[in-house]
């Protein structure tokens, strides 16, 4: 497979990496049949081969999500704290965003009608955002809590699917409007389109960095329900700029102002920190001297942190452009491996100088190391599957990748575990989940 051909289902491979599109037609067929009111051309019909490494990579990400949900465990990191440092679970979101970007560049290789394509992108992103609200907004109950339904005064506006919808929308619009036909099949390693999008990445990164380190964070308060009908009030003292700790960072402040503190995630990652849990790094009772911010809501998929999520998706676009512009395996591998290693190295340098790898804030160093790791993993998948043709060992991952949204909702959002939990022997606690070791 020397040159990549536009594939059937790449629309599904990109947006439906985690989104409810349910479309399997390739874009050029849509263009011919819908926009030109004609039958698909011979070249469109011939472009039916999938770039299998896309599905395999996406399947590996789903498998990683399942593993960390039910097995857990930290990767070796500079700091094992639940706040700074990096865990195995922290790679799942960037990997999804990265592969969405890769597939988008293939989906929108040619767009005859930009307005129509933009409308479809907005519709798909809206569908995915809505699915995220239903799944993660509080309707479905947990494994140990049979209450369900949504209190609109406390619904969580942001979440994993919502963040992917935002990044998909932004990246797709950039790919549709910030390119000309001259950049397609140019044979150049860096086209004008790449430079524009890389410049956009730098601008977004600069905006994030300026806001994170430059905004003044004042003192703030919050309340939580207590026993009976009482309420506990807490006051958090800040009055600082550039703080990247759990209590006084600009990311949390922006979310409290824009989304409202009652609409944030009520089980923040810092509840597992040593200051907030006697069982740290696991959740547990509060220590007697726990700081006031330990029980405050915080959303790891908030507004400002989503800016760097968009950057991750845009970097994935650049990897997709390499597939289009490079005609040989060796050239593609080199143009993927070198930037990936550079991003990982840059992340390590940032960690040393104090710009810590931080998933809840989606820090710049976190973006670099996770995107670099995604690039390396995608390169390995490409070499094994599309270059050497090792399809059989990766069939399971390929299937997971083709059904990523379904698997995510069924497993990642507890729907399948809750269904399985309904079957028990004599006593509800003797259910199938406990039998297979999932508690």
Buried (B, 14 or more C-beta within 10 A) or exposed (E): EEEBBBBBBBBBBBBBBBBBBEBBBBBBBBBBBEEEEEEBBEEBBEBEEBBBBBBBBBBBBBBBBBBBBBEEEBEEBBEBBBBBBBBBBBBBBBBBBBBBBBBBBBBBBEBBBEEBBBEBBEEBBEBBBBBBBBBBBBEBEEBEEEEEEBEEEBBBBBBBBBBBBBBBBBBBBBBBEBBEEEBBEBEEEBBBBBEBBBEBBEEBBEEBBEBBBEBEBEEBEBEEEEEEEEEEEBEBEBEBEEBBBBBBBBBBBBBBEEBEBBBBBBEBBBBBBEBBBEEBBEEEEBBEEBBBBBBBBBBBBBBBBBBBBBBBBBBBBBBBBBBBBBEEBEBBBBBBBEBBEEBBEBBBEBBEEEBBBBBBBBBBBBBBBBBBBBBBBBBBBBBBBBBEEBEEEBEEBBBBBBBBBEBBBBBBBBBEBBEBBEEBEEEEEEBBBBEEEBE
